[in-house]
Amino acid sequence: MSFYREIGNLLGLDWARIASGYSIVNYNGEAVYLEGIKKVINVSDVEVVVDTKKARLRIIGKELCIFSLEEKTMIIRGMVDACEVME
């Protein structure tokens, strides 16, 4: 079972709804893992904006860089100050 499915089960959330959305994991303000990405909108050293199926996500910080970018996932490294959901 996946980590996100386990958390969803603990919270009593429907897996189908969770799987069609997005996930954000902030690693101690040093990196952010994003899952469910459809399109990269903006990338700079202070802001990264991406679209998902359900929302636009904005990562704000300093010295941000894309560490990894795959089909629907992204890892951003730097000094992360905030992760915002712009629905």
C-alpha positions as YAML, in Angstrom:
chain: A
units: angstrom
residues:
- id: 1
  name: MET
  ca: [0.00, 0.00, 0.00]
- id: 2
  name: SER
  ca: [1.27, 3.48, -0.82]
- id: 3
  name: PHE
  ca: [2.10, 6.08, 1.79]
- id: 4
  name: TYR
  ca: [-0.64, 8.44, 0.54]
- id: 5
  name: ARG
  ca: [-3.24, 5.67, 0.53]
- id: 6
  name: GLU
  ca: [-2.35, 4.79, 4.14]
- id: 7
  name: ILE
  ca: [-2.72, 8.42, 5.24]
- id: 8
  name: GLY
  ca: [-6.03, 8.69, 3.35]
- id: 9
  name: ASN
  ca: [-7.31, 5.56, 5.09]
- id: 10
  name: LEU
  ca: [-6.31, 6.93, 8.49]
- id: 11
  name: LEU
  ca: [-8.20, 10.16, 7.72]
- id: 12
  name: GLY
  ca: [-11.21, 8.30, 6.34]
- id: 13
  name: LEU
  ca: [-10.84, 9.84, 2.87]
- id: 14
  name: ASP
  ca: [-12.00, 8.21, -0.37]
- id: 15
  name: TRP
  ca: [-8.96, 6.93, -2.33]
- id: 16
  name: ALA
  ca: [-10.48, 7.74, -5.75]
- id: 17
  name: ARG
  ca: [-10.84, 11.39, -4.74]
- id: 18
  name: ILE
  ca: [-7.32, 11.56, -3.31]
- id: 19
  name: ALA
  ca: [-5.73, 9.88, -6.35]
- id: 20
  name: SER
  ca: [-7.26, 12.40, -8.75]
- id: 21
  name: GLY
  ca: [-5.89, 15.38, -6.84]
- id: 22
  name: TYR
  ca: [-2.43, 16.42, -5.72]
- id: 23
  name: SER
  ca: [-0.02, 15.84, -2.86]
- id: 24
  name: ILE
  ca: [2.51, 18.22, -1.30]
- id: 25
  name: VAL
  ca: [5.24, 17.10, 1.09]
- id: 26
  name: ASN
  ca: [7.42, 19.82, 2.65]
- id: 27
  name: TYR
  ca: [10.69, 18.36, 3.91]
- id: 28
  name: ASN
  ca: [11.66, 20.63, 6.79]
- id: 29
  name: GLY
  ca: [11.65, 23.76, 4.62]
- id: 30
  name: GLU
  ca: [14.57, 22.42, 2.58]
- id: 31
  name: ALA
  ca: [12.71, 20.67, -0.24]
- id: 32
  name: VAL
  ca: [9.16, 20.12, -1.50]
- id: 33
  name: TYR
  ca: [7.82, 17.04, -3.27]
- id: 34
  name: LEU
  ca: [4.77, 17.69, -5.51]
- id: 35
  name: GLU
  ca: [2.63, 14.97, -7.05]
- id: 36
  name: GLY
  ca: [-0.23, 15.36, -9.52]
- id: 37
  name: ILE
  ca: [1.32, 18.10, -11.66]
- id: 38
  name: LYS
  ca: [-0.21, 18.81, -15.07]
- id: 39
  name: LYS
  ca: [1.66, 21.96, -16.13]
- id: 40
  name: VAL
  ca: [4.55, 24.14, -14.92]
- id: 41
  name: ILE
  ca: [3.45, 27.80, -15.01]
- id: 42
  name: ASN
  ca: [6.39, 29.77, -13.55]
- id: 43
  name: VAL
  ca: [9.86, 28.99, -12.22]
- id: 44
  name: SER
  ca: [12.20, 31.48, -10.54]
- id: 45
  name: ASP
  ca: [14.57, 31.42, -7.59]
- id: 46
  name: VAL
  ca: [11.80, 32.80, -5.31]
- id: 47
  name: GLU
  ca: [8.63, 31.15, -6.70]
- id: 48
  name: VAL
  ca: [7.48, 27.99, -8.48]
- id: 49
  name: VAL
  ca: [3.88, 27.77, -9.73]
- id: 50
  name: VAL
  ca: [2.30, 24.60, -11.14]
- id: 51
  name: ASP
  ca: [-1.19, 23.51, -12.16]
- id: 52
  name: THR
  ca: [-2.84, 20.29, -11.05]
- id: 53
  name: LYS
  ca: [-6.25, 18.90, -11.96]
- id: 54
  name: LYS
  ca: [-7.90, 20.65, -9.04]
- id: 55
  name: ALA
  ca: [-5.78, 23.65, -8.11]
- id: 56
  name: ARG
  ca: [-2.80, 25.88, -8.79]
- id: 57
  name: LEU
  ca: [0.08, 25.37, -6.34]
- id: 58
  name: ARG
  ca: [2.61, 28.06, -5.45]
- id: 59
  name: ILE
  ca: [5.89, 27.39, -3.65]
- id: 60
  name: ILE
  ca: [7.56, 30.50, -2.22]
- id: 61
  name: GLY
  ca: [11.10, 30.76, -0.86]
- id: 62
  name: LYS
  ca: [14.70, 31.62, -1.64]
- id: 63
  name: GLU
  ca: [17.25, 29.93, -3.88]
- id: 64
  name: LEU
  ca: [14.56, 27.60, -5.25]
- id: 65
  name: CYS
  ca: [15.50, 25.22, -8.04]
- id: 66
  name: ILE
  ca: [13.89, 22.23, -9.66]
- id: 67
  name: PHE
  ca: [15.87, 19.23, -8.46]
- id: 68
  name: SER
  ca: [13.76, 16.63, -10.28]
- id: 69
  name: LEU
  ca: [10.93, 16.84, -12.82]
- id: 70
  name: GLU
  ca: [9.13, 13.78, -14.11]
- id: 71
  name: GLU
  ca: [5.77, 13.17, -15.80]
- id: 72
  name: LYS
  ca: [3.53, 14.14, -12.84]
- id: 73
  name: THR
  ca: [6.00, 14.77, -10.02]
- id: 74
  name: MET
  ca: [8.50, 17.45, -9.07]
- id: 75
  name: ILE
  ca: [11.06, 18.01, -6.34]
- id: 76
  name: ILE
  ca: [12.01, 21.60, -5.53]
- id: 77
  name: ARG
  ca: [15.06, 22.36, -3.38]
- id: 78
  name: GLY
  ca: [15.96, 25.58, -1.60]
- id: 79
  name: MET
  ca: [14.75, 27.53, 1.43]
- id: 80
  name: VAL
  ca: [11.00, 26.97, 1.32]
- id: 81
  name: ASP
  ca: [8.95, 29.61, 3.15]
- id: 82
  name: ALA
  ca: [5.42, 28.60, 2.08]
- id: 83
  name: CYS
  ca: [3.30, 26.23, 0.01]
- id: 84
  name: GLU
  ca: [0.06, 27.84, -1.13]
- id: 85
  name: VAL
  ca: [-3.01, 26.42, -2.84]
- id: 86
  name: MET
  ca: [-4.60, 28.89, -5.25]
- id: 87
  name: GLU
  ca: [-7.92, 27.25, -6.25]
...
